[in-house]
Amino acid sequence: MNMKDFIKDLDFSRKSSTVVFLIAILVLIGAFIWWLNIPFIEDIFTNGTIMLIMVLGFQLFMGNSGILNWSYVGYVGIGAFASAIFSMTPALKALQIPTMYPFLISLHLPFPLALIAGALVAMIVAALVAWPLMRLSDSVGAITQFALLIVINVLLSQWSQVTNGPRTFTLGGTRLTSFWLVLGVAVLVIILVYCYKESSLGLKLRATRDDRYAARSSGINFVAVRYVAYVASAGIGGLAGGLYSHYILSITAASFYLNELFLLLSMLVIGGSMSVSGAFFGTLLVTLLRQGLRQVELFLYKTGFEASGSAEIVVAIILIAFLIWRPNGITGGRELTWQSIKRMLPIASEKKDPISNNLKKEEKA
């Protein structure tokens, strides 16, 4: 068997090939960057992978439900602060926030448990407030979610006994979020988000997105399926927030507000909100673009020309362009599969044109 016949016969199922390809791309990039051993590039990759986890959690609800979840970045902030409080030593918490509640000061968990606990806190908050909100759709649902984001931000920025109020919350010590930990969590989240999308729950949620009245008449409880996805999305966001806070080591409530929301939304929309592959490639593209523009800003600053904020302006222009000319993003709402790759290979044209293939065979005979 030659190589062409091997490629023709090789086939992955649609459900497995997407996960395999996305994980393979991420791990190969990570391994190459680790091999380069350049701290600056490792820092970019680690930050970008944390953003990927956030965008995947964003896609889980928004991409499958069609509801713009403005409040999502608030749950990222809840997970960031909660995991930080759980992991910090009592002495450091008493020094950092003297007015913190005594039961929070005495609470101390190992870092892995603190990450999980932070995600659980975000899920619990989402579970408490989400049920009545899941009945709302379209513009009403989006406005309500935005109002919820404002409520969460006010609590994070003013609750001095927990988050240190509008002041900087410093974790101290060394970074607990490592290069390989972030990579491992990202691989796990890719699997979970894609498995949810291909599950019966994901299918039911997409049915409510396409036509909630038809879905309801088919026996689908659209409030319940939205509720499950919303709470799961908040959990992934809280986990990503915990990784972020233990990597940056200093956070404020402003770190999880409109600027961060715009960045997550840009990554998801540019990539394609209706697919996990879209979330992946959108994050990759916007991360590379922003880092490149920041280097340009730095170069211009050294030459005496002020160009701060140009990265955000360029990303916003690209986002508008995609919304106008390609609203389904880079991937067009489709997943990267082995079948889609085979269609791009030269052997695909042979399969699509059986008449010419038969003529060639007759000529050879």
KEKE-3310 file (N, C-alpha, C; in steps of 0.2 Angstrom, whole numbers, plus 5000, padded with zeros to 4 digits):
npx = (5004:5003:5008:4997:4986:4985:4982:4969:4962:4964:4954:4945:4933:4920:4918:4929:4940:4941:4944:4956:4964:4964:4970:4982:4988:4989:4997:5009:5013:5015:5025:5036:5038:5042:5054:5061:5064:5063:5059:5050:5042:5037:5029:5020:5013:5008:4999:4991:4985:4978:4969:4963:4956:4947:4939:4934:4926:4917:4912:4905:4892:4887:4889:4882:4869:4866:4864:4870:4881:4885:4888:4898:4912:4912:4910:4922:4930:4925:4929:4943:4946:4941:4948:4961:4959:4957:4969:4979:4990:4985:4992:4997:4985:4979:4988:4987:4973:4967:4954:4947:4935:4935:4933:4937:4950:4956:4954:4962:4968:4977:4985:4979:4967:4962:4960:4950:4940:4938:4932:4920:4914:4911:4902:4892:4887:4882:4872:4863:4858:4854:4842:4829:4834:4836:4825:4824:4827:4836:4837:4832:4837:4851:4853:4849:4859:4870:4867:4868:4882:4886:4882:4889:4902:4902:4900:4913:4922:4919:4917:4926:4930:4932:4937:4947:4942:4942:4955:4971:4973:4984:4993:5005:5021:5026:5023:5010:5004:5008:5017:5015:5004:4994:4993:4989:4977:4970:4969:4961:4949:4946:4942:4931:4922:4920:4914:4903:4896:4894:4885:4869:4863:4870:4865:4851:4852:4856:4846:4836:4842:4841:4827:4817:4803:4799:4808:4803:4790:4794:4796:4807:4815:4818:4823:4829:4840:4847:4851:4859:4870:4874:4878:4889:4897:4901:4908:4919:4924:4927:4937:4947:4949:4955:4967:4973:4974:4983:4994:4996:4997:4993:4978:4963:4946:4943:4950:4942:4931:4924:4934:4941:4930:4927:4939:4938:4925:4929:4939:4931:4921:4928:4934:4923:4909:4900:4907:4919:4931:4932:4933:4945:4954:4951:4956:4969:4973:4970:4977:4991:4990:4988:4999:5009:5006:5008:5022:5025:5019:5028:5040:5038:5036:5049:5055:5049:5036:5020:5009:4999:4986:4983:4983:4970:4962:4964:4960:4947:4942:4944:4935:4923:4923:4923:4910:4902:4906:4909:4900:4900:4913:4930:4930:4918:4908:4909:4917:4934:4939:4944:4938:4936:4949:4953:4946:4953:4964:4974:4969:4956:4949:4949:4940:4929:4926:4921:4918:4928:4939:4935:4936:4950:4954:4949:4956:4969:4968)
npy = (4994:5011:5028:5036:5028:5024:5036:5038:5027:5030:5035:5045:5046:5058:5064:5061:5066:5080:5084:5077:5083:5097:5096:5090:5101:5111:5105:5102:5115:5120:5111:5115:5128:5126:5119:5130:5138:5151:5163:5175:5171:5159:5165:5172:5161:5154:5164:5165:5152:5151:5161:5154:5144:5151:5156:5145:5140:5151:5149:5137:5140:5151:5149:5137:5141:5153:5164:5180:5180:5191:5191:5182:5185:5190:5178:5173:5182:5179:5166:5169:5177:5169:5157:5162:5167:5155:5149:5156:5159:5160:5170:5179:5183:5190:5200:5206:5210:5216:5218:5207:5194:5183:5169:5167:5171:5161:5150:5138:5131:5118:5122:5115:5110:5123:5129:5121:5123:5137:5136:5129:5139:5149:5141:5139:5152:5155:5145:5149:5161:5159:5152:5159:5168:5161:5160:5170:5177:5183:5200:5204:5195:5197:5210:5208:5199:5208:5217:5209:5207:5220:5220:5210:5215:5227:5221:5214:5225:5232:5225:5226:5218:5205:5205:5216:5227:5241:5242:5234:5217:5207:5192:5187:5178:5165:5160:5149:5144:5134:5132:5119:5115:5123:5120:5106:5108:5115:5105:5096:5104:5106:5093:5091:5102:5099:5087:5089:5097:5088:5080:5074:5084:5095:5095:5097:5110:5117:5116:5123:5136:5137:5136:5140:5138:5127:5118:5117:5112:5099:5093:5097:5104:5119:5129:5121:5115:5126:5131:5121:5121:5135:5135:5126:5132:5144:5137:5133:5145:5150:5142:5145:5158:5156:5150:5161:5171:5165:5166:5179:5185:5197:5205:5215:5220:5227:5220:5210:5214:5225:5227:5214:5207:5211:5207:5193:5191:5195:5186:5174:5177:5181:5169:5160:5157:5146:5134:5123:5123:5135:5144:5140:5143:5156:5162:5159:5167:5180:5182:5181:5192:5203:5202:5204:5218:5224:5224:5232:5244:5246:5247:5259:5268:5269:5276:5288:5290:5290:5276:5269:5258:5255:5241:5237:5244:5240:5226:5228:5234:5223:5214:5220:5220:5206:5203:5210:5204:5191:5183:5171:5168:5163:5149:5147:5142:5128:5112:5108:5094:5077:5074:5086:5090:5081:5085:5095:5090:5084:5072:5073:5078:5068:5059:5067:5068:5056:5052:5057:5050:5036:5037:5039:5027:5018:5023:5019:5005)
npz = (5000:4995:5000:4996:4995:5008:5015:5009:5015:5028:5042:5053:5066:5066:5079:5086:5079:5079:5092:5093:5083:5088:5101:5097:5090:5099:5109:5102:5098:5111:5116:5107:5110:5123:5121:5114:5125:5129:5140:5138:5127:5132:5142:5135:5129:5140:5145:5134:5133:5145:5142:5131:5138:5145:5134:5129:5139:5138:5125:5127:5133:5126:5112:5110:5114:5109:5116:5121:5133:5144:5157:5160:5161:5174:5182:5180:5187:5200:5202:5202:5213:5223:5223:5225:5239:5245:5244:5249:5263:5281:5288:5278:5272:5283:5284:5271:5270:5283:5288:5284:5285:5299:5298:5284:5284:5292:5284:5273:5259:5249:5234:5222:5226:5230:5217:5212:5221:5219:5206:5210:5218:5209:5201:5210:5213:5200:5199:5209:5204:5191:5186:5184:5175:5163:5156:5148:5132:5117:5114:5127:5136:5134:5139:5152:5156:5155:5165:5176:5176:5179:5192:5198:5196:5204:5217:5218:5217:5228:5240:5253:5263:5258:5245:5245:5240:5229:5228:5224:5224:5231:5229:5233:5236:5225:5208:5206:5196:5182:5167:5161:5169:5165:5151:5152:5159:5149:5138:5145:5146:5133:5128:5137:5134:5120:5121:5128:5118:5108:5114:5120:5128:5123:5110:5112:5117:5107:5098:5105:5102:5089:5086:5099:5101:5093:5098:5111:5109:5105:5117:5124:5138:5139:5148:5158:5150:5146:5159:5164:5155:5157:5171:5170:5161:5169:5179:5172:5168:5181:5185:5175:5179:5192:5188:5181:5191:5200:5192:5188:5200:5205:5206:5202:5203:5191:5182:5177:5169:5157:5148:5147:5144:5131:5125:5126:5119:5106:5102:5102:5092:5081:5078:5077:5084:5085:5086:5093:5088:5082:5093:5097:5086:5085:5097:5096:5084:5088:5099:5094:5085:5094:5102:5093:5088:5100:5101:5091:5096:5106:5100:5092:5103:5108:5098:5100:5097:5102:5103:5111:5114:5101:5098:5103:5095:5082:5084:5087:5074:5066:5071:5069:5055:5053:5058:5049:5036:5038:5048:5054:5057:5057:5055:5050:5058:5058:5063:5064:5056:5052:5039:5034:5032:5023:5012:5008:5003:4988:4984:4987:4976:4967:4972:4971:4958:4950:4936:4928:4933:4930:4916:4915:4920:4910:4899:4903:4903)
capx = (5000:5007:5005:4991:4981:4985:4978:4962:4959:4964:4948:4943:4926:4919:4918:4936:4946:4942:4948:4963:4968:4965:4975:4989:4991:4991:5003:5015:5015:5018:5032:5041:5040:5046:5061:5065:5066:5063:5054:5045:5038:5033:5024:5014:5009:5004:4993:4986:4982:4973:4963:4959:4952:4941:4935:4931:4920:4912:4908:4900:4885:4885:4889:4876:4862:4865:4863:4876:4882:4889:4890:4903:4918:4911:4912:4930:4933:4923:4934:4950:4946:4939:4954:4966:4958:4958:4976:4984:4991:4981:4996:4997:4978:4978:4992:4985:4967:4966:4947:4944:4931:4940:4933:4940:4957:4958:4953:4968:4968:4982:4983:4975:4960:4959:4957:4943:4935:4936:4927:4914:4911:4908:4896:4886:4884:4878:4867:4858:4855:4853:4836:4825:4837:4836:4819:4825:4831:4837:4840:4830:4842:4857:4853:4849:4866:4874:4865:4871:4889:4887:4881:4895:4908:4901:4902:4920:4925:4917:4917:4932:4931:4934:4942:4951:4938:4945:4963:4974:4973:4990:4993:5012:5024:5028:5018:5009:5001:5014:5017:5012:4998:4989:4993:4985:4970:4967:4968:4955:4943:4944:4938:4925:4918:4918:4910:4896:4893:4891:4881:4862:4862:4872:4860:4845:4853:4857:4839:4833:4845:4838:4820:4815:4796:4799:4811:4798:4785:4796:4797:4814:4814:4824:4826:4834:4846:4851:4853:4865:4876:4876:4882:4895:4901:4903:4913:4926:4927:4930:4944:4952:4951:4960:4974:4975:4976:4989:4999:4998:4999:4990:4972:4958:4939:4943:4953:4937:4926:4922:4940:4942:4924:4928:4944:4935:4920:4933:4942:4926:4917:4932:4935:4917:4906:4896:4911:4925:4937:4932:4935:4952:4958:4950:4960:4976:4974:4969:4983:4996:4989:4989:5006:5013:5004:5011:5029:5025:5019:5034:5045:5036:5037:5056:5056:5046:5029:5015:5004:4996:4979:4982:4981:4963:4958:4965:4956:4940:4941:4944:4929:4918:4924:4920:4903:4899:4907:4909:4898:4901:4920:4935:4928:4911:4903:4911:4923:4940:4938:4948:4934:4937:4956:4954:4943:4958:4970:4973:4965:4949:4947:4948:4934:4923:4925:4922:4918:4935:4943:4933:4939:4957:4955:4948:4962:4975:4966)
capy = (5000:5017:5033:5039:5023:5024:5042:5037:5023:5032:5039:5046:5048:5066:5066:5060:5069:5087:5084:5075:5089:5103:5094:5090:5108:5114:5102:5103:5122:5120:5108:5119:5134:5124:5118:5136:5140:5158:5165:5179:5167:5155:5169:5173:5155:5153:5168:5164:5146:5153:5164:5149:5140:5156:5157:5138:5141:5156:5146:5131:5142:5156:5146:5132:5143:5159:5170:5183:5179:5196:5190:5176:5187:5191:5172:5172:5186:5176:5161:5171:5180:5164:5153:5166:5168:5149:5146:5161:5157:5165:5176:5183:5186:5195:5206:5209:5213:5216:5218:5201:5190:5178:5162:5167:5171:5154:5145:5138:5124:5117:5125:5111:5111:5130:5130:5117:5127:5143:5135:5128:5145:5152:5137:5140:5158:5155:5141:5153:5167:5158:5149:5164:5172:5156:5160:5176:5176:5188:5206:5205:5190:5200:5216:5205:5197:5214:5220:5205:5208:5226:5218:5206:5219:5231:5217:5213:5231:5236:5221:5226:5212:5199:5207:5222:5233:5244:5241:5228:5211:5204:5185:5186:5172:5163:5158:5142:5141:5133:5131:5112:5114:5127:5116:5100:5110:5117:5099:5093:5108:5105:5087:5092:5106:5096:5081:5092:5100:5082:5076:5075:5090:5100:5095:5100:5117:5120:5116:5129:5141:5138:5138:5137:5136:5121:5113:5116:5108:5093:5090:5099:5109:5124:5132:5116:5113:5132:5131:5116:5124:5141:5134:5123:5138:5148:5133:5133:5152:5151:5138:5149:5164:5154:5149:5168:5175:5162:5167:5186:5187:5203:5206:5219:5219:5229:5215:5206:5219:5226:5226:5207:5204:5213:5202:5186:5191:5196:5179:5169:5179:5180:5162:5157:5156:5140:5128:5123:5124:5142:5146:5138:5147:5163:5164:5159:5172:5187:5182:5182:5199:5208:5202:5208:5225:5227:5225:5238:5250:5247:5250:5266:5272:5270:5281:5294:5291:5287:5273:5265:5257:5253:5234:5236:5247:5235:5220:5230:5235:5216:5211:5223:5217:5199:5204:5212:5200:5184:5183:5164:5167:5159:5142:5146:5138:5121:5110:5105:5086:5073:5074:5093:5091:5077:5088:5100:5087:5083:5066:5074:5080:5062:5056:5071:5067:5049:5051:5058:5044:5030:5038:5038:5020:5015:5024:5015:4998)
capz = (5000:4995:5004:4994:4997:5016:5017:5008:5019:5035:5044:5060:5067:5067:5086:5089:5075:5081:5098:5092:5080:5092:5106:5094:5088:5106:5112:5097:5099:5118:5116:5103:5114:5129:5118:5113:5132:5130:5145:5136:5123:5137:5146:5130:5128:5146:5146:5129:5135:5150:5138:5128:5143:5146:5128:5128:5143:5135:5119:5129:5133:5121:5106:5109:5116:5105:5120:5123:5140:5146:5164:5160:5164:5181:5185:5180:5193:5206:5203:5203:5220:5228:5223:5229:5246:5248:5243:5253:5270:5285:5290:5272:5272:5289:5282:5265:5271:5290:5289:5281:5289:5302:5295:5278:5286:5294:5278:5269:5255:5244:5227:5217:5229:5229:5210:5211:5226:5216:5201:5213:5220:5203:5199:5215:5212:5194:5200:5213:5200:5184:5184:5181:5169:5158:5153:5144:5126:5112:5117:5134:5139:5134:5143:5159:5158:5156:5171:5181:5176:5183:5199:5201:5197:5210:5223:5218:5218:5234:5246:5255:5268:5254:5239:5246:5237:5223:5229:5221:5228:5229:5232:5236:5235:5219:5204:5207:5189:5178:5160:5160:5172:5160:5145:5154:5160:5142:5135:5148:5144:5126:5128:5140:5130:5114:5122:5129:5112:5104:5119:5119:5131:5118:5104:5114:5118:5100:5096:5108:5099:5082:5087:5105:5102:5091:5103:5117:5107:5105:5124:5127:5143:5137:5154:5161:5147:5147:5165:5165:5151:5160:5177:5168:5158:5175:5182:5168:5169:5188:5185:5172:5184:5197:5185:5180:5197:5203:5187:5188:5207:5208:5203:5204:5200:5185:5178:5175:5167:5150:5143:5147:5140:5124:5122:5125:5114:5100:5101:5100:5086:5075:5077:5075:5091:5085:5086:5098:5083:5081:5099:5097:5081:5086:5102:5093:5080:5092:5104:5090:5083:5100:5104:5087:5089:5106:5100:5087:5100:5110:5095:5091:5109:5109:5093:5102:5095:5106:5100:5115:5113:5094:5098:5104:5090:5077:5085:5086:5067:5063:5074:5065:5048:5053:5059:5043:5030:5039:5054:5057:5059:5052:5054:5047:5063:5058:5067:5061:5056:5047:5033:5031:5030:5017:5006:5005:5000:4981:4983:4987:4969:4963:4975:4969:4951:4948:4929:4925:4936:4926:4910:4916:4920:4903:4894:4905:4900)
cpx = (5004:5004:4999:4985:4980:4981:4971:4959:4959:4958:4947:4936:4926:4920:4925:4941:4946:4946:4955:4967:4969:4970:4982:4992:4993:4997:5009:5017:5018:5025:5037:5043:5044:5053:5065:5068:5068:5058:5049:5040:5034:5028:5018:5010:5005:4998:4988:4982:4977:4967:4959:4954:4945:4936:4931:4925:4915:4908:4903:4893:4883:4885:4884:4869:4861:4863:4870:4877:4887:4892:4896:4909:4918:4912:4919:4933:4931:4928:4941:4951:4946:4945:4960:4965:4959:4965:4981:4984:4987:4985:4996:4990:4977:4982:4990:4978:4965:4958:4943:4940:4936:4939:4936:4948:4960:4958:4959:4968:4974:4980:4978:4967:4957:4957:4950:4938:4933:4931:4920:4910:4907:4902:4890:4883:4880:4872:4861:4855:4852:4846:4831:4827:4837:4830:4819:4829:4832:4839:4838:4835:4849:4858:4853:4856:4871:4873:4868:4878:4890:4887:4887:4901:4908:4903:4909:4924:4924:4917:4924:4935:4933:4939:4946:4948:4941:4952:4965:4975:4979:4991:5000:5015:5026:5022:5017:5006:5007:5012:5013:5006:4993:4988:4988:4978:4966:4965:4961:4949:4941:4940:4932:4920:4915:4913:4903:4893:4890:4886:4873:4860:4864:4867:4854:4846:4853:4850:4835:4836:4842:4831:4817:4808:4796:4802:4806:4793:4787:4798:4804:4812:4820:4827:4831:4840:4850:4854:4859:4871:4878:4880:4889:4900:4904:4909:4920:4929:4930:4937:4949:4954:4956:4967:4977:4978:4982:4995:5001:5000:4996:4984:4967:4951:4939:4946:4948:4930:4925:4928:4941:4936:4925:4933:4941:4930:4924:4935:4936:4922:4921:4934:4929:4914:4902:4900:4917:4931:4938:4935:4943:4956:4957:4955:4968:4978:4974:4975:4990:4996:4991:4996:5011:5012:5007:5019:5030:5024:5025:5040:5044:5037:5044:5058:5053:5039:5025:5009:5000:4989:4978:4980:4973:4959:4958:4960:4948:4938:4940:4937:4923:4918:4921:4913:4899:4899:4907:4907:4899:4909:4924:4933:4921:4906:4904:4917:4928:4940:4943:4945:4936:4944:4956:4951:4948:4964:4969:4969:4958:4946:4945:4942:4928:4922:4926:4922:4925:4940:4941:4936:4947:4958:4954:4954:4968:4974:4967)
cpy = (5006:5022:5036:5035:5023:5030:5042:5033:5025:5036:5039:5048:5055:5068:5065:5065:5076:5087:5082:5080:5095:5102:5094:5096:5111:5111:5103:5111:5123:5117:5112:5125:5132:5122:5124:5139:5147:5161:5170:5176:5162:5159:5170:5167:5153:5157:5167:5157:5147:5157:5159:5145:5145:5156:5150:5138:5146:5153:5140:5134:5146:5153:5141:5135:5149:5165:5173:5184:5185:5195:5185:5179:5188:5184:5170:5176:5182:5170:5163:5173:5174:5159:5156:5166:5161:5146:5150:5158:5162:5171:5181:5187:5192:5201:5210:5213:5212:5215:5212:5197:5184:5171:5162:5167:5164:5149:5144:5131:5124:5120:5121:5111:5118:5131:5127:5121:5133:5142:5133:5134:5148:5148:5138:5146:5158:5151:5145:5158:5165:5156:5154:5167:5167:5156:5166:5174:5183:5194:5207:5201:5194:5206:5213:5203:5202:5217:5216:5206:5214:5224:5215:5210:5224:5227:5216:5219:5234:5232:5221:5221:5206:5200:5212:5228:5235:5243:5235:5223:5207:5197:5184:5179:5171:5161:5151:5139:5141:5132:5124:5111:5117:5123:5109:5102:5111:5110:5096:5097:5107:5099:5088:5096:5103:5090:5084:5094:5094:5078:5077:5082:5096:5101:5098:5108:5120:5120:5122:5136:5142:5140:5135:5135:5129:5116:5112:5111:5100:5090:5092:5105:5114:5128:5128:5115:5120:5132:5127:5119:5131:5140:5130:5128:5142:5144:5133:5140:5153:5147:5142:5155:5162:5153:5156:5171:5172:5163:5174:5188:5193:5205:5212:5218:5221:5224:5210:5209:5219:5225:5218:5204:5205:5208:5195:5186:5191:5189:5174:5171:5179:5173:5158:5154:5149:5134:5129:5125:5132:5146:5145:5143:5154:5166:5164:5165:5179:5187:5184:5190:5204:5208:5206:5215:5228:5228:5231:5244:5251:5250:5258:5271:5274:5275:5288:5295:5287:5283:5268:5264:5255:5245:5233:5239:5243:5229:5222:5231:5228:5213:5214:5221:5210:5199:5206:5207:5193:5183:5176:5163:5164:5152:5141:5142:5130:5119:5107:5097:5083:5074:5081:5094:5087:5080:5093:5097:5085:5077:5067:5075:5074:5059:5060:5070:5060:5048:5051:5052:5038:5031:5037:5030:5016:5017:5020:5008:4998)
cpz = (5000:4999:5003:4996:5005:5018:5015:5013:5027:5037:5051:5061:5068:5074:5089:5085:5077:5087:5097:5089:5084:5098:5103:5092:5094:5109:5108:5098:5106:5119:5112:5107:5120:5127:5117:5120:5132:5134:5142:5132:5127:5141:5141:5129:5134:5146:5140:5130:5140:5147:5134:5132:5144:5140:5127:5133:5141:5129:5122:5130:5128:5114:5105:5110:5111:5109:5122:5130:5143:5153:5165:5163:5171:5185:5185:5186:5199:5207:5205:5210:5225:5229:5227:5236:5249:5248:5248:5260:5275:5287:5284:5271:5277:5287:5276:5267:5279:5292:5286:5286:5292:5299:5288:5279:5288:5289:5274:5266:5251:5238:5223:5220:5229:5222:5210:5215:5223:5210:5204:5215:5215:5201:5204:5214:5206:5195:5204:5209:5193:5182:5181:5175:5162:5154:5147:5138:5122:5116:5125:5138:5139:5138:5150:5161:5159:5163:5177:5181:5180:5191:5202:5201:5203:5216:5223:5220:5225:5241:5249:5260:5265:5249:5239:5242:5231:5223:5226:5226:5226:5233:5235:5234:5228:5215:5205:5200:5184:5171:5158:5163:5167:5154:5147:5155:5153:5138:5138:5146:5137:5125:5131:5136:5124:5115:5124:5123:5108:5108:5117:5122:5126:5112:5106:5115:5112:5097:5099:5105:5092:5082:5094:5106:5099:5095:5109:5115:5106:5112:5127:5132:5142:5142:5157:5157:5146:5153:5167:5161:5155:5167:5175:5165:5164:5178:5178:5168:5176:5188:5181:5176:5189:5194:5184:5186:5200:5198:5187:5195:5210:5203:5206:5201:5193:5180:5175:5173:5160:5146:5142:5143:5133:5121:5121:5119:5107:5098:5098:5093:5080:5073:5074:5082:5091:5085:5091:5094:5082:5087:5100:5093:5082:5092:5100:5089:5084:5096:5100:5087:5088:5102:5099:5087:5095:5105:5095:5091:5104:5106:5094:5097:5110:5104:5095:5100:5099:5102:5104:5113:5105:5093:5098:5098:5084:5078:5084:5079:5064:5065:5070:5058:5048:5054:5053:5037:5031:5046:5058:5059:5055:5050:5051:5052:5062:5062:5062:5061:5051:5040:5030:5029:5023:5011:5003:5002:4992:4980:4983:4980:4965:4966:4972:4962:4948:4940:4926:4927:4932:4919:4910:4916:4914:4898:4896:4902:4893)
residu = (MET:ASN:MET:LYS:ASP:PHE:ILE:LYS:ASP:LEU:ASP:PHE:SER:ARG:LYS:SER:SER:THR:VAL:VAL:PHE:LEU:ILE:ALA:ILE:LEU:VAL:LEU:ILE:GLY:ALA:PHE:ILE:TRP:TRP:LEU:ASN:ILE:PRO:PHE:ILE:GLU:ASP:ILE:PHE:THR:ASN:GLY:THR:ILE:MET:LEU:ILE:MET:VAL:LEU:GLY:PHE:GLN:LEU:PHE:MET:GLY:ASN:SER:GLY:ILE:LEU:ASN:TRP:SER:TYR:VAL:GLY:TYR:VAL:GLY:ILE:GLY:ALA:PHE:ALA:SER:ALA:ILE:PHE:SER:MET:THR:PRO:ALA:LEU:LYS:ALA:LEU:GLN:ILE:PRO:THR:MET:TYR:PRO:PHE:LEU:ILE:SER:LEU:HIS:LEU:PRO:PHE:PRO:LEU:ALA:LEU:ILE:ALA:GLY:ALA:LEU:VAL:ALA:MET:ILE:VAL:ALA:ALA:LEU:VAL:ALA:TRP:PRO:LEU:MET:ARG:LEU:SER:ASP:SER:VAL:GLY:ALA:ILE:THR:GLN:PHE:ALA:LEU:LEU:ILE:VAL:ILE:ASN:VAL:LEU:LEU:SER:GLN:TRP:SER:GLN:VAL:THR:ASN:GLY:PRO:ARG:THR:PHE:THR:LEU:GLY:GLY:THR:ARG:LEU:THR:SER:PHE:TRP:LEU:VAL:LEU:GLY:VAL:ALA:VAL:LEU:VAL:ILE:ILE:LEU:VAL:TYR:CYS:TYR:LYS:GLU:SER:SER:LEU:GLY:LEU:LYS:LEU:ARG:ALA:THR:ARG:ASP:ASP:ARG:TYR:ALA:ALA:ARG:SER:SER:GLY:ILE:ASN:PHE:VAL:ALA:VAL:ARG:TYR:VAL:ALA:TYR:VAL:ALA:SER:ALA:GLY:ILE:GLY:GLY:LEU:ALA:GLY:GLY:LEU:TYR:SER:HIS:TYR:ILE:LEU:SER:ILE:THR:ALA:ALA:SER:PHE:TYR:LEU:ASN:GLU:LEU:PHE:LEU:LEU:LEU:SER:MET:LEU:VAL:ILE:GLY:GLY:SER:MET:SER:VAL:SER:GLY:ALA:PHE:PHE:GLY:THR:LEU:LEU:VAL:THR:LEU:LEU:ARG:GLN:GLY:LEU:ARG:GLN:VAL:GLU:LEU:PHE:LEU:TYR:LYS:THR:GLY:PHE:GLU:ALA:SER:GLY:SER:ALA:GLU:ILE:VAL:VAL:ALA:ILE:ILE:LEU:ILE:ALA:PHE:LEU:ILE:TRP:ARG:PRO:ASN:GLY:ILE:THR:GLY:GLY:ARG:GLU:LEU:THR:TRP:GLN:SER:ILE:LYS:ARG:MET:LEU:PRO:ILE:ALA:SER:GLU:LYS:LYS:ASP:PRO:ILE:SER:ASN:ASN:LEU:LYS:LYS:GLU:GLU:LYS:ALA)
# end
